[in-house]
């Protein structure tokens, strides 16, 4: 059975099904990671956090400026990786022409193109949208990266920015930058100036404050 609703509804569905069929396999989707344990305790056989997995997959596809092989799996000491061919000498060539197994030792097991995984046909010609999937040892993947890293595939790389709370407002930053040490010293003196006593015309002692608008 496949539970594809909200986390709360999925939990109720699983509990209801488990009361009537203890051995049936139940696959449930989890919207948030905190619901994974709850759905498993409710009786789900498998819980799939598709939103998180989709986010991780999209993050792997975002270029940071230089093309590299993104490792997407491991199997008995071998790495499964994928990489874009956009703006590299590999585009517009067939798998037989680039011969990555002879060049760096990796084997092409498939090619993604517009969301469709094609088999690794030697006559398949790589377009700018193709993402080959390769398998090899860590050393062979490193050799592939050395081949690819020199090509800049994204002239506008994604750059992480600091949190807005960690930045200083431009108005405050500009005003503090424009003030000279003399200005800051004068401001301190203005803040610490004390009223000066003087005698009034009637002979009484009064205090004169230079900062007061009327001078009294």
MOVEN-V218536 format. One line per field, one symbol per residue. ss: DSSP state (h for helix, s for strand, l for the rest). A space follows every 10 residues. Layout:
# MOVEN-V218536
ss = ???
This chain:
# MOVEN-V218536
ss = lsslllhhhh hhhhhhhhhh llllllsssl lllhhhhhhh hhlllssslh hhhhhhhhhh hllllsllls sssssllsss ssssllllll lllshhhhlh hhhlllssss sssllssssl llllslllls sssssslhhh hhhhhhhhll lsllllllll lllhhhlllh hhhhhhhhll hhhhhhhhhh hhlllssssl llllssssll llllll
